[in-house]
Amino acid sequence: MSIPSAPRVTLLAGGVGGARLAHGLALALPDGGAEHLRVVVNVGDDTERHGLLVSPDLDTVMYTLAGLNDEARGWGLQDETYAMLDQLARLGEDTWFTLGDRDLATHVVRTARLAAGEPLSVVTAHLAAALGVRAGVVPVTDDRLRTLVDTPSGRVAFQEYFVRRRHADAVLGLTFDGAEAARPAPGVLDAVRAADVLVVAPSNPFLSVDPVLAVPGVRDAVRTTSARRVAVSPIVGGQAVKGPAAQILESLGHEVSALGVARLYTGLVDVMCIDEADAHLAGPVGDLGLEVLVTDTIMGGPAGRERLARELLGAVGPAA
């Protein structure tokens, strides 16, 4: 197959790395091309706080695509205030999960629309459009799916592990509660099957990508799509660019390297993108039957994101 000049691109994403690459792809696609971008987003991180449904990965993707995110933290809104959180603390509420005032408005609207009977995918489309996002942002499922983390002290909810305990616990196992009964949200399987290019973001393979693939039908769609498929390693020089990916690779018995990540994606992608710091691993990654793109994978701002996105699109087509 050959890749058209304005390809249909689907990105599997979660977390800050996924949001930043989504932004890069939106910038890299030809004029109007952002409308051909679909971002299928992890919902395993979702949580209920103060009676509201919070969808951190969906929000990070939306805010980043809208140019509203806090670049320093990678999540939340820029120039945020916290009067509501301060008042909640004064009233005796537990406020370890930080929510800004304007961010809370997103969760209020989401929760109200869900309570009125709208599915999460419809609510997300409304929120994204209201923020001026042209790319399609869709949760992998409208059904309840929650990541649970097994630690030496027991099983905890994802946000308890990640935020409250600052992902300091060793991860002994992961459960995607609700995944077996979940159905892909409308458009998810079509976005994978009809794509010209499928990209797996440099998101945590276990915490961000696996919950997406755990929804019945999604992994098979990725395996059988006619799209050219490329994944970006979140491990650079034996360390995670952000978050606990390196620790989880180690605690679950995998090699802590871009090669270790490539082994996880063998059979799911055609091309593995690794950083220049890991150029010495290009041969072993290629021995897995993968094409290898070696480049600077650190996205240091909009220009860096767009550059990486252009290199990824260039690497996957036309097919050899």
C-alpha positions as CSV (number, residue, x, y, z in Angstrom):
1,M,0.0,0.0,0.0
2,S,1.0,3.6,-0.4
3,I,0.3,6.3,2.1
4,P,-1.8,9.2,0.7
5,S,-0.7,12.8,1.0
6,A,-3.4,13.5,3.6
7,P,-3.5,10.2,5.4
8,R,-6.1,9.0,7.9
9,V,-4.1,8.7,11.1
10,T,-5.2,6.9,14.3
11,L,-3.2,7.3,17.5
12,L,-3.5,5.1,20.6
13,A,-2.7,7.3,23.5
14,G,-2.7,8.0,27.1
15,G,-0.8,10.4,29.4
16,V,1.4,13.3,28.6
17,G,3.4,11.5,25.9
18,G,0.3,10.6,24.1
19,A,-1.1,14.1,24.3
20,R,2.1,15.7,23.0
21,L,2.3,13.3,20.1
22,A,-1.3,13.9,19.2
23,H,-0.5,17.6,19.1
24,G,2.5,16.9,16.9
25,L,0.4,14.9,14.5
26,A,-2.2,17.6,14.3
27,L,0.5,20.1,13.4
28,A,2.2,17.8,10.9
29,L,-0.8,16.8,8.8
30,P,-1.5,18.9,5.8
31,D,-3.9,21.8,6.0
32,G,-7.2,20.5,7.2
33,G,-5.5,17.2,8.0
34,A,-6.2,17.4,11.7
35,E,-9.7,16.4,10.8
36,H,-8.3,13.1,9.6
37,L,-6.7,12.4,13.0
38,R,-8.4,10.1,15.5
39,V,-7.0,9.7,19.0
40,V,-8.2,6.6,20.8
41,V,-7.6,7.3,24.5
42,N,-7.2,5.2,27.6
43,V,-9.9,5.5,30.3
44,G,-8.3,3.1,32.9
45,D,-7.1,6.2,34.8
46,D,-10.6,7.6,35.2
47,T,-11.7,8.2,38.8
48,E,-14.6,9.8,40.8
49,R,-13.6,12.8,42.9
50,H,-16.1,14.9,44.9
51,G,-19.0,13.3,43.1
52,L,-17.5,14.1,39.6
53,L,-16.1,11.8,37.0
54,V,-12.5,12.8,36.1
55,S,-11.0,11.4,32.9
56,P,-7.3,12.5,33.2
57,D,-6.1,11.1,29.9
58,L,-9.0,12.4,27.8
59,D,-8.6,15.8,29.4
60,T,-4.9,16.0,28.9
61,V,-5.3,15.1,25.2
62,M,-8.1,17.7,24.7
63,Y,-6.3,20.5,26.6
64,T,-3.0,19.8,24.7
65,L,-4.7,19.8,21.3
66,A,-6.6,23.0,22.2
67,G,-3.3,24.7,23.3
68,L,-4.7,25.2,26.8
69,N,-2.6,22.7,28.8
70,D,0.0,23.6,31.5
71,E,3.2,22.9,29.6
72,A,5.3,22.8,32.8
73,R,3.4,20.1,34.5
74,G,2.1,18.4,31.3
75,W,-1.4,18.1,32.6
76,G,-4.1,20.5,33.7
77,L,-4.8,24.0,32.4
78,Q,-2.4,26.8,32.2
79,D,-2.8,29.8,34.6
80,E,-5.1,27.7,36.8
81,T,-6.4,28.7,40.2
82,Y,-7.5,26.5,43.1
83,A,-10.0,28.4,45.2
84,M,-12.5,25.5,44.9
85,L,-9.9,23.0,46.1
86,D,-8.9,25.3,49.0
87,Q,-12.6,25.6,50.1
88,L,-13.0,21.8,49.8
89,A,-10.0,21.3,52.2
90,R,-11.5,23.9,54.6
91,L,-14.7,21.9,54.6
92,G,-12.8,18.7,55.6
93,E,-12.5,17.0,52.2
94,D,-9.5,15.1,51.2
95,T,-7.7,17.0,48.4
96,W,-4.7,14.9,47.5
97,F,-6.0,14.8,43.9
98,T,-5.5,18.3,42.6
99,L,-8.3,19.8,40.6
100,G,-8.1,23.4,39.3
101,D,-11.1,25.7,39.2
102,R,-11.5,25.8,35.4
103,D,-10.6,22.1,35.1
104,L,-13.5,21.4,37.5
105,A,-15.9,22.9,34.9
106,T,-15.0,20.1,32.5
107,H,-15.8,17.4,35.1
108,V,-19.1,19.1,36.1
109,V,-20.2,19.2,32.5
110,R,-19.0,15.6,31.9
111,T,-20.8,14.2,35.0
112,A,-24.0,16.1,34.3
113,R,-24.2,14.9,30.7
114,L,-23.4,11.3,31.7
115,A,-26.2,11.5,34.3
116,A,-28.6,12.7,31.6
117,G,-27.9,9.5,29.6
118,E,-25.2,10.6,27.1
119,P,-22.3,8.1,26.6
120,L,-18.8,9.2,27.4
121,S,-17.8,9.3,23.7
122,V,-20.6,11.7,22.9
123,V,-19.8,13.9,25.9
124,T,-16.1,13.9,24.9
125,A,-16.9,15.0,21.4
126,H,-19.0,17.8,22.8
127,L,-16.2,18.9,25.2
128,A,-13.5,18.7,22.5
129,A,-15.6,20.7,20.0
130,A,-16.3,23.4,22.6
131,L,-12.5,23.7,23.2
132,G,-11.9,24.1,19.5
133,V,-10.3,20.7,18.9
134,R,-10.6,19.6,15.3
135,A,-9.1,16.1,15.7
136,G,-11.4,13.3,16.8
137,V,-10.8,12.4,20.5
138,V,-12.6,9.3,21.6
139,P,-12.4,7.1,24.7
140,V,-11.6,3.5,23.9
141,T,-14.9,2.5,25.5
142,D,-18.1,4.1,26.9
143,D,-18.2,1.4,29.6
144,R,-16.6,1.5,33.0
145,L,-13.0,0.3,32.9
146,R,-10.6,0.9,35.8
147,T,-6.9,0.0,36.2
148,L,-6.1,-1.6,39.5
149,V,-2.5,-2.0,40.7
150,D,-1.2,-4.9,42.7
151,T,1.5,-3.7,45.1
152,P,3.4,-5.3,48.0
153,S,0.8,-3.8,50.4
154,G,-2.2,-5.0,48.3
155,R,-4.3,-3.9,45.4
156,V,-5.1,-0.2,45.0
157,A,-7.0,1.9,42.5
158,F,-4.8,3.5,39.8
159,Q,-5.0,7.1,41.1
160,E,-4.2,5.9,44.7
161,Y,-1.0,4.4,43.3
162,F,-0.1,7.1,40.8
163,V,-1.0,10.3,42.5
164,R,-1.5,9.7,46.2
165,R,1.4,7.3,46.6
166,R,3.4,9.0,43.9
167,H,3.9,5.7,42.0
168,A,6.5,4.7,44.6
169,D,5.2,1.1,45.1
170,A,6.6,-1.8,43.1
171,V,4.0,-2.9,40.6
172,L,3.5,-6.7,40.9
173,G,0.5,-6.9,38.5
174,L,-2.3,-5.0,36.8
175,T,-6.0,-5.7,36.4
176,F,-8.2,-3.8,34.0
177,D,-11.4,-4.1,35.9
178,G,-14.4,-4.1,33.5
179,A,-12.4,-4.7,30.4
180,E,-13.8,-8.1,29.6
181,A,-17.3,-6.9,29.5
182,A,-16.5,-3.5,27.8
183,R,-17.3,-2.8,24.2
184,P,-15.3,-0.4,22.0
185,A,-16.8,3.0,21.8
186,P,-18.5,3.8,18.5
187,G,-15.9,4.5,15.8
188,V,-13.0,3.0,17.6
189,L,-12.6,-0.2,15.6
190,D,-13.3,1.7,12.4
191,A,-10.6,4.2,13.3
192,V,-8.1,1.4,13.6
193,R,-9.2,-0.6,10.6
194,A,-9.7,2.3,8.2
195,A,-6.5,4.2,9.1
196,D,-3.7,4.6,6.7
197,V,-1.3,5.1,9.6
198,L,-1.7,3.7,13.1
199,V,0.6,5.2,15.8
200,V,1.2,3.9,19.3
201,A,2.2,6.9,21.4
202,P,5.3,7.0,23.7
203,S,2.8,6.3,26.5
204,N,3.4,3.8,29.3
205,P,2.9,0.4,27.7
206,F,1.3,-1.1,30.8
207,L,-0.7,1.8,32.3
208,S,-1.8,3.7,29.1
209,V,-1.6,1.3,26.1
210,D,-2.6,-2.1,27.6
211,P,-5.9,-0.8,28.9
212,V,-6.8,0.3,25.4
213,L,-5.8,-3.1,24.0
214,A,-7.7,-4.9,26.7
215,V,-11.1,-3.8,25.4
216,P,-12.3,-6.8,23.3
217,G,-11.8,-6.4,19.6
218,V,-9.2,-3.6,19.8
219,R,-6.0,-5.8,19.9
220,D,-7.3,-7.9,17.1
221,A,-8.1,-4.8,15.0
222,V,-4.6,-3.5,15.6
223,R,-3.1,-6.8,14.6
224,T,-5.2,-7.2,11.4
225,T,-5.5,-3.6,10.2
226,S,-4.1,-2.8,6.8
227,A,-2.6,0.4,8.2
228,R,1.1,0.9,8.5
229,R,1.8,0.8,12.2
230,V,4.5,2.5,14.2
231,A,5.2,2.7,17.9
232,V,7.4,5.1,19.8
233,S,9.4,3.9,22.8
234,P,8.9,5.8,26.0
235,I,12.2,4.5,27.3
236,V,15.3,6.4,26.4
237,G,18.7,5.4,27.5
238,G,17.2,2.9,30.0
239,Q,15.0,5.5,31.7
240,A,11.4,6.6,31.2
241,V,11.0,10.0,29.7
242,K,8.2,10.6,32.2
243,G,6.5,8.4,34.8
244,P,7.0,4.9,36.1
245,A,7.4,2.9,32.9
246,A,11.0,1.9,33.7
247,Q,10.1,0.7,37.2
248,I,7.2,-1.3,35.9
249,L,9.2,-3.0,33.1
250,E,11.7,-4.1,35.8
251,S,9.1,-5.2,38.4
252,L,7.2,-7.2,35.8
253,G,10.3,-9.0,34.6
254,H,11.0,-7.1,31.3
255,E,14.2,-5.6,30.1
256,V,14.3,-1.9,30.9
257,S,15.2,-0.6,27.5
258,A,13.8,0.4,24.1
259,L,14.3,-3.3,23.1
260,G,12.2,-4.4,26.1
261,V,9.4,-2.1,24.8
262,A,9.8,-3.4,21.2
263,R,9.3,-6.9,22.4
264,L,6.0,-5.9,24.0
265,Y,4.8,-4.5,20.6
266,T,6.1,-7.3,18.3
267,G,3.2,-8.4,16.2
268,L,1.3,-5.2,16.7
269,V,3.4,-2.7,14.8
270,D,5.6,-2.7,11.7
271,V,8.1,0.1,12.7
272,M,9.6,0.7,16.1
273,C,10.9,4.3,16.8
274,I,13.7,4.5,19.3
275,D,15.8,7.4,20.4
276,E,19.3,8.3,19.2
277,A,20.6,7.4,22.7
278,D,19.5,3.8,21.9
279,A,20.9,3.6,18.4
280,H,23.0,0.6,19.5
281,L,19.7,-1.4,19.9
282,A,18.6,-0.9,16.3
283,G,20.1,-4.3,15.3
284,P,18.4,-6.3,18.1
285,V,15.1,-4.5,17.5
286,G,15.4,-5.3,13.8
287,D,16.0,-8.9,14.7
288,L,12.4,-9.0,16.1
289,G,11.2,-8.5,12.5
290,L,10.5,-4.8,13.0
291,E,11.7,-1.9,10.9
292,V,13.6,0.6,13.0
293,L,13.5,4.4,13.0
294,V,16.3,6.0,15.1
295,T,15.7,9.7,15.9
296,D,15.4,12.3,18.6
297,T,12.2,11.2,20.4
298,I,12.1,13.9,23.0
299,M,9.3,16.3,22.2
300,G,10.5,19.6,23.7
301,G,7.7,21.8,22.6
302,P,5.3,22.2,19.6
303,A,8.2,22.3,17.1
304,G,9.7,19.1,18.5
305,R,6.4,17.4,18.5
306,E,5.7,18.3,14.9
307,R,9.2,17.2,13.8
308,L,8.8,13.8,15.4
309,A,5.3,13.4,13.9
310,R,6.6,14.2,10.4
311,E,9.4,11.6,10.8
312,L,7.0,9.0,12.0
313,L,4.7,9.6,9.0
314,G,7.7,9.5,6.7
315,A,8.9,6.3,8.1
316,V,5.7,4.3,7.6
317,G,4.9,4.9,4.0
318,P,5.0,3.9,1.3
319,A,5.4,0.4,2.6
320,A,8.4,-1.6,1.5
